[in-house]
Amino acid sequence: MARPPDARERTTERAQGPSARLKLTLSYAGFLMVAGVLLLAVVWVFLLRYVPDPPDTVRNPRGGLLLGERPRLPPGPDRQDLVDAFAPKAAAMLAFLLLFGLVGGWILAGRMLAPLTRIGDATRLAASGSLSHRIRLPGRNDEFRELSDAFDTMLARLEAHVAEQQRFAANASHELRTPLAVTQTLLDVARKDPDRDNGELVDRLHAVNTRAIDLTEALLLLSRADQRSFAREHVDLSLIAEEATETLLPLAEQRGVTIETSGDVTPTVGSYSLLLQLCTNLVHNAIVHNTADGGAVWVTTGAQPDGVVLTVENTGEPLTSQMASTLAEPFLRGSGRLRSEHAGVGLGLAIVERITEAHDGTLTLTPRTGGGLRVVVWLPAAPPTAGG
């Protein structure tokens, strides 16, 4: 049995109607005809003012002129003569205006709709998968030029987004394949050597499985942030940062890293769990990517007229501006900044960036003078409540 068309297919099945160029042509010609008729009507009324009606004659019953009557001159042209002379020329003029309106309207409509033709061609190319095509409509700035530029901007963003998603999918597949391959290797070794102590094998399998779970959860969290499928509520970013710092304080003490927190009340609107994940990732990143002989982490929050700011700084290895700007890319690990016993999954700052974008904020990564990283997260401030 043939598959019935779905709702989307049914909406596209429409009867073929007249083209926009034909509609514009008929509109131009119709307007020109109306203007011609009005002009001829004005001319007709103007001419009638100077053509008198045929006078009524009063004759003497006995013949001759009445007393006081002046002799009449030979009669001039009357209204019937004007109609006979004006009507054929007016009809010819209207026929010429109709022909001129149709031809001229067709040409003008074609020139006016030419940009839409280019935009339509670019749309069909984009629908077929070619996102690299650009319209680049020439000429001065008008409605069509603005539409063309907006479409080019949309295509550029779509192309960048698709490229990023493809790169992300390839990296994620590689990262997920690594623990699976390690697990398969360990199981093959255990099967070939059944007398081997399984204690070490279990520990390694546990570590590999934990890494795979962490990576999967990070990918799910990243997808949730991209889709913006979360409820928004009023939260205080400073309290969230303090909670994340207290949670990671044992890890900082274990590594000999000191954490200093300070700041003001920073009300914003967003997901409490996602913003807590954001703060946790930043503080964890600052602790792990620190100097080998201990270091420091500074967590500060502040309020601005139009937003709130979270700043996380840490000591560490010197970084260049180019390296700092690329650390938020998925699965990108800074060389020499990660220890082998806590390699992570390479999505910490990528998740921070996506959560920030999902909350309409901005993320800035800059190297600190003397080594380390400075991360600044700006989020829109919460609107004042009715009671405030």
N, C-alpha and C positions, 0 to 999 in steps of 0.2 A: 504494500500500500504506500502511496505517495505521502510524504510528510506534509501536513497542512502548514501553510505559512504562518509564522508567528506574528505578533502584534507589530513588530518593527517592519516586517516585510509588507504587511497589509497597509501601513500608513504611507508607504512609498508608491503603491499602486494607484495612480491617479490618472484621470483622463487628460489627454494632451490638450492644452489650451493655447491661445495665441501667445506669441512671444512678447517679451517686454518691448522689443524694438517696434513691433507692429502696433502695440498699444500706444506707445509714445507717438508714433507716426500719425495714427488716427486722432490722437489728442491734439497734436500740432495742427493738422489739417482742419479739424473741427473748430478749434479756436480761431484759425484764420478765416474760415467761412462765416462764423458768427460776427467777427469784426468787420468783414466785407459787407454782410447784410446790414449791419448797423450803419456803416458809412454810406451805403447807397440809400438807406432810409432817410438819413439826415440830408443828403443831397436832394432827394425827392421832395421832402418837406420844404427845403429852401427854394426850390424851383417853383413850387406851387404858389408861393407868396407873390410871385411876379406874373402869374398867368391868371387874368380875371375870368369870372364865369361869363357865359354868353348873356348879354343884357336882354331883358324883356322889352318888346316894342309895343308902344301904345299908339294906335293909328286912329285918325279921324274917320268916323264912319263914312263921311263923304269923300274920303281920299285926301291925300296930302298930309302935311305935317300939322300937328296940333299947335295951338297957340303957344308960343314961347319955346317950342322944341327946336333944337339945333340939328342941322343936317349931320347924318352919321357918316363916318369914314368907312372905307372898305374894311371888313372884319379881319383881325389878325389871327395868329394861331391860338387855339383854345386848348383845354386840358386833354382832350382826346388826341389831338395832334401830338402833345407832349408824351402821352403814354405810348403812342405808336412809335415815336422816335427813341424813347428812353428804354423801354422794356427789352428790346432785342439786345441792345448794347450792355444793359445790366446783366442779362442772362449770360452773355458771352464772357463778361468780366467775372462772374461767379464761377463759371466753368474753368476759367483760367486760374482763379484763386484755388479751386479745389485741386487741380492738377499740380499747381506749384506747391501747395501745401503738402500733398502726398509725397512728391519727389524730394522737396527740401526737408520735410520731416523725417523721411527715411534716412537721408544722409546725416542730418543732425543727430538723430537717435543713435545711429551707428557710431558716430564719433563720441557721443556722451557715454555709451555703454562699452566702449573699447576697454577701459580699465577693469570693468567687471568681468570681461572675457578673460583677461590675464589672471585675475584673481581666481576665477573658476577653474582655469587650467592648472594653477598652482594647487588648488584644493584637491583636484583629482589626482595630481601627482602625489600629494601628501597622503591621500587615502590609499594609494597603491603601495605605500611604504617608503617613498622617496622624500625624506625630510630635509635633504640638503638644498633643495631648490628654493630660491628666493625671488620675489616679484620685482623688487627694486623699481617701483613705478617712478618714471621721471616726471619733471614738471614742478610747478609751484604747489604750495601746500593748500589742499582743499579736502573735501570730505572723502573723495576716493583715495587721495594720497594718505590721509590719516588711517583709512581702513587698510590700505596696503601695508603701511608701516606696522600697524598693530598685528596684522597677519604674519609679517616677516618676524616680528618679535616672538609671536607665539610659536612659529616653526623653529626658531633658534632654541627656545626653551625646551620644546618637545624633543628636539634632536639631542640636546645636552642631557635631558632626563633619561631618554632611552639609552644613550651611550653609558650613562652612569649606572642604570639598572642592569645593562648587559655586563658591564665590568663587575658590578657587585655580585651578580649571579654567578659569574665565573669564579670570583674569589671565594664566595661562600661555598660553592661546590668543592673547590680545592681544600678549603679549611675543613669541611665536613668529611672529605675523603681521607684526610690524614689520620684522624683517630680511628676511623673504620679500618683503614689499612693496617695500622699498628695492632688493633685488636685481632684482626685476622692472622697477622704474623705470630702474635703470642699464642693464639689458640693452635695454630699449626705446629709450633714448637712443642707445646704441651702434649699434643696428640702423638707426635713422633717420639717423645721421651716421657712415657707414663710414670717412670720411677723418679722423676725430678720433683723436688720440693715445690709444692704449689703455693706456698706462702708468698714468695716474691712475685709469682705470677698474678695472684689475686690482688696484691697491692698495686701492681702496674696496671692491671685491667681496671681497677677502681679509679686510678688517677686519669687514665685515658677516657673512661666513661664519664667521669665528672667534667672533664674538659669538653666533651661532646655535648653534655647537658647544658653547660654554661653557654656554649656557642649557640645552641638551639634557642635557649631562652633569650639570649641577646638579639637573635634574629627576629623572634616574635615581638620583642619589645620595640625593635626598630621599625617593624611593619606597623605596629600599633601607633607609633608616633607619626609615621608617614600618613596614615589614613585619618589621623585626628579623631579617632573614634573613642573619645573619652569625655566624661562629664567635667564641666568647669565649675569651680567654686572659689570663694574668697579665701585666700591663704596668706600667711606671713612668711616670706622667703627667708627672713632671718631665723625664725624658729626651725624651719626645715633644715637650714644649713647647720644649726646647732645640733639637731638630732643626728644628722649624717656624721658630724664630727665626733660626737660621743660614741656612736656605733663603731667608728674606725679608730678610736683612741687606743685600744689594745694593740692593734697592728702597728700604730705609730710608736708606741712604747717598745714593742718588740724590735723595731728597726732603729731605735734611738733617734726618732724624729720628733721634734717639738711642734705643737700646733697652737697657734694663737688666733682667737676669734674675737671679732669686734664688729660693731655696726648698730644701725638704727632699725626701727620698725619699717619693714618694706612690704606693704600690702600689694598683692597682685591677684590676678584671676587665672586659674588653671587647674590642672589635675595634681592633687597632692601626691599621689604615688609616683607620677612621672617626674615631678619636680624634686621629690626625694631621691629618685634614681639619678637625676641630673647632678644634684649636690654630692651624692655618694660617689658617683663616677669621678667627679672632679677632685674630691678630697683623696680618694683612693689612688687616682693617677698621680697626684702630687706627692703622696707618701712613697709609692713604689718607684717612681722615676726621680728619686732624690740621690744625694751623694752617698757613697759607700760608707763613710765614717760619720753617719748621722747628718742631720740637716734640719731645716725649718720649713714650716708651712704656715701661710697667713691666709685666713678666711675673713673677709670683710663684706658687709652689706651696707648699702646706702640708698636713700630715696632722692629722686629728682622730681622736677615739676611734672614731667610726663612719663616717668617710668621708674623702675627700681633696678639696682645694679648689684650683682654678686661678683666679687673678685677673689680668685684663688691664685696665690703665688707660692712658688716653692724654689728652694735652692736645687742645684743640679749641674749637669754638664752644660757647657756653653752650646748655644743653638744659634743658627742663622735665621734671619727673617724668613727666608724661603722655606727652610725646614719647618719652622713653627707654623707657617700658614698651611702646610699640607698634612699636619698631624691629625686633623679631623677626618681625613679620608678613610673609608672602611678598610680594615686589615692592613693598614700602613703602620709599621712600628719604627719608631726612631732608633737608629743604629746607636748602640752603646748606652741606651737609656733604660733598657729592660734587663732585669736579672733572670737568669735561667730558671730559678725556682718559682717565679711568679710571672710567667710570660703573658698571661691573659689571652684574650681571643682577638684582640685588635679592633674592637668595636666600641671601646669606652668613650672616646671623644666623638666618634661618629654618632653614637646614641645621644650624647649631649647636644650635638649640633642639630639633630633631627627634632629632639624635644624642644629646643629653643625655637626652631622655625615653626613647629606646631603651635607654639604659644605666641607667635608673631613677634619674636624677639630677634636679637642679633648676638652672634658669638664672635669674639675677637681673641686671637692667639698671638702673643708677642713675646720675644725672648727677653729675659731679665738681664740687666747689666751685671756681669760677674757670673752668669750661669743660671740655668733654670728657666722656668716658663711662667708667664703671667696670662691668666685666662679671665676674661671679662664677659659676663653674661648680662645683657640688658633685656628687660621684660617690660611690657606696658604696665603702668600703674593701675590699680583697681579703681573703678569709678567711685565717687563718694556715695555712701549709702544714704537712704532717706533720713535716718536718725542722726547722721553725722552732719 
